[in-house]
Amino acid sequence: MTTYVISVPGTFTAGAAAETRSRLARALRPADPHETRLGNAEDLDVLSVNDDNTFTLRLTVEADSGPHAEEKARRLADAALRDAGLDDGSTPLGPAVITGIDSEIR
């Protein structure tokens, strides 16, 4: 298995209060990229929010291939958004993209 850092972009269509952002970050904590060498080196945050209410989730997942990693990250993102009280209509997500690979294979 390989550890992938996956970025999932999205938009808070109705904005998101600080409390909602905190709940979302807590729900994503198990997939926080700071737990990898890559995340520590790059100082990756699990949730980044821009002034225009767009955001990026950066998640780490273990998978045997890139497509499986993207799929798993998307499921994690969807579940975390629901846990934070957000739904698909208020937080549409864009495509998941591999932004880093942390592997022991040389």
C-alpha positions in Angstrom: 0.0 0.0 0.0 1.0 3.6 -0.7 0.1 6.7 1.2 -1.4 9.4 -1.1 -2.1 13.0 -0.4 -5.3 13.9 -2.3 -6.7 17.4 -2.8 -10.4 17.8 -3.1 -11.6 21.3 -4.0 -15.1 22.6 -3.2 -17.2 25.6 -2.5 -19.3 26.7 0.5 -22.2 28.0 -1.5 -23.8 29.7 1.6 -20.5 30.4 3.4 -19.3 28.5 6.4 -19.0 29.9 9.9 -15.9 29.3 12.0 -17.7 26.7 14.1 -18.6 24.8 10.9 -15.1 24.9 9.7 -13.8 23.6 13.0 -16.3 20.7 13.0 -15.2 19.9 9.4 -11.5 20.0 10.3 -12.1 17.7 13.4 -14.0 15.2 11.2 -11.1 15.1 8.8 -8.4 14.8 11.5 -7.7 11.1 10.9 -6.8 11.9 7.3 -4.7 14.9 8.1 -1.6 15.2 5.8 0.6 16.4 8.7 0.8 12.7 9.7 3.0 12.0 6.7 6.6 13.0 5.9 5.2 14.9 2.9 2.7 16.8 5.0 5.3 17.8 7.5 7.8 18.9 4.9 5.2 20.9 2.9 3.1 22.2 5.9 -0.1 20.9 4.4 -3.4 21.8 6.2 -6.3 19.5 6.0 -8.7 22.4 5.2 -7.8 25.7 3.4 -10.6 28.2 2.8 -10.2 31.2 0.4 -12.0 34.6 0.7 -14.4 33.6 -2.0 -15.7 30.6 0.0 -13.8 28.0 -2.2 -11.9 25.5 -0.2 -9.4 22.6 -0.6 -9.4 19.5 1.6 -6.0 17.7 1.7 -6.4 14.2 2.8 -4.0 11.2 3.2 -5.3 7.8 2.3 -3.7 4.4 2.0 -4.5 2.7 -1.3 -3.0 0.3 -3.8 -3.5 2.7 -6.8 -4.1 6.3 -7.6 -7.8 5.8 -8.7 -8.6 3.9 -5.5 -6.9 6.7 -3.5 -9.0 9.4 -5.2 -12.2 7.4 -4.7 -11.4 6.8 -1.0 -10.6 10.5 -0.4 -13.9 11.5 -2.0 -15.8 9.2 0.3 -13.9 10.6 3.3 -14.6 14.1 2.2 -18.3 13.4 1.7 -18.6 11.7 5.1 -16.7 14.6 6.9 -19.0 17.2 5.3 -22.1 15.3 6.5 -20.6 15.0 10.0 -20.1 18.7 10.0 -23.7 19.3 9.1 -23.1 20.2 5.5 -24.8 18.5 2.4 -24.0 18.2 -1.3 -26.1 21.2 -2.1 -24.3 23.6 0.2 -20.8 22.2 -0.5 -20.3 20.9 -4.0 -17.0 19.1 -4.5 -14.7 19.1 -7.5 -12.7 16.2 -8.7 -10.2 14.6 -6.4 -6.6 15.0 -7.5 -3.4 13.3 -6.3 -1.0 16.0 -5.1 1.6 13.8 -3.3 2.7 10.2 -2.9 4.6 9.0 0.2 5.9 5.6 -0.5 8.7 3.4 0.8 9.3 2.0 -2.7 12.5 3.4 -4.2 
